[in-house]
């Protein structure tokens, strides 16, 4: 392989890996203070790298960070399950500085519980 092609290949690989490497920071969540939050789903999304739910509890609207869409699908947590208006309980870890954000370990919608990690 000549040098310009090899350089281009290395740069392309590095750029491809950047979004994945940049998004993870689980240390931002406090695993020593797990929470259970129950509420109504206001909005949800099957977005990359992680899905999300906006969950309205009795006193707060939570941004819940879920698993990657492929994992949720493989465990039976479909977009239809997370429809607006559904009641849900989430067990997870609060963000250390964003007081309305929670990283979900499991979610229960109706009578179905899904482990996300």
C-alpha positions in Angstrom: 0.0 0.0 0.0 1.4 3.4 -0.9 1.8 6.1 1.8 -1.1 8.5 0.8 -3.6 5.6 0.7 -2.4 4.2 4.0 -2.7 7.7 5.6 -6.2 8.2 4.2 -7.2 4.8 5.5 -5.9 5.6 9.0 -7.7 9.0 9.1 -10.9 7.5 7.9 -10.8 4.8 10.6 -10.1 7.4 13.2 -13.0 9.6 12.1 -15.3 6.6 12.1 -14.4 5.8 15.7 -14.7 9.3 17.1 -18.5 9.5 17.7 -18.5 6.2 19.5 -15.5 7.1 21.6 -16.8 10.5 22.4 -20.3 9.7 23.6 -19.5 7.4 26.6 -18.9 8.8 30.0 -20.7 6.5 32.4 -18.6 7.9 35.3 -20.8 11.0 35.0 -23.6 8.8 36.6 -23.6 8.1 40.3 -23.9 4.3 40.7 -23.8 4.7 44.5 -27.2 6.5 44.4 -29.6 4.4 42.3 -33.1 5.6 41.9 -36.5 4.2 41.0 -38.6 6.8 39.1 -42.2 6.2 38.1 -44.1 8.3 35.7 -45.7 8.8 32.3 -43.8 8.7 29.1 -44.1 12.1 27.4 -41.7 11.3 24.4 -39.3 8.6 23.4 -36.8 8.0 20.7 -34.8 5.2 19.2 -31.8 7.4 18.6 -28.1 6.5 18.2 -26.0 5.9 20.2 -28.7 5.5 22.9 -32.5 5.7 23.0 -34.2 8.0 25.4 -37.5 8.6 27.2 -38.8 11.9 28.6 -40.6 10.7 31.8 -43.0 12.9 33.7 -42.9 11.9 37.4 -45.0 13.5 40.2 -42.5 16.4 40.6 -40.1 16.4 37.7 -39.6 15.6 34.0 -36.7 13.2 33.6 -34.5 12.6 30.6 -33.9 8.9 30.7 -30.9 7.5 28.8 -31.7 4.0 27.5 -29.6 1.4 25.7 -28.7 1.4 22.1 -31.7 0.7 19.8 -30.3 -2.7 18.6 -30.1 -3.9 22.2 -33.5 -2.7 23.1 -35.0 -4.4 20.0 -33.2 -7.7 20.8 -34.6 -7.6 24.3 -38.2 -6.9 23.1 -38.3 -3.2 24.0 -39.8 -1.9 20.8 -40.6 1.7 19.9 -44.3 0.9 20.3 -43.7 -0.2 23.9 -42.3 3.3 24.7 -45.3 5.2 23.3 -46.4 8.5 24.9 -48.9 8.1 27.6 -47.6 4.7 28.8 -46.8 4.4 32.5 -43.2 3.3 33.2 -40.8 2.7 36.1 -37.1 3.1 35.6 -34.3 1.9 37.8 -31.0 3.8 37.1 -28.3 6.1 38.1 -28.6 9.9 38.3 -26.3 12.2 36.4 -23.9 13.9 38.7 -24.5 17.4 37.3 -27.6 17.2 35.2 -30.3 16.9 37.9 -33.0 15.7 35.6 -31.0 13.0 33.8 -30.9 9.3 34.7 -29.1 6.4 33.0 -31.5 3.4 33.0 -30.4 -0.1 34.0 -33.9 -1.5 33.6 -37.3 -0.2 32.6 -40.8 -1.6 33.3 -43.6 -0.6 31.0 -46.9 -2.1 32.0 -46.1 -5.6 33.2 -43.0 -6.0 31.1 -39.5 -5.4 32.6 -36.5 -5.1 30.3 -32.9 -5.2 31.5 -30.9 -2.7 29.5 -27.3 -3.4 30.5 
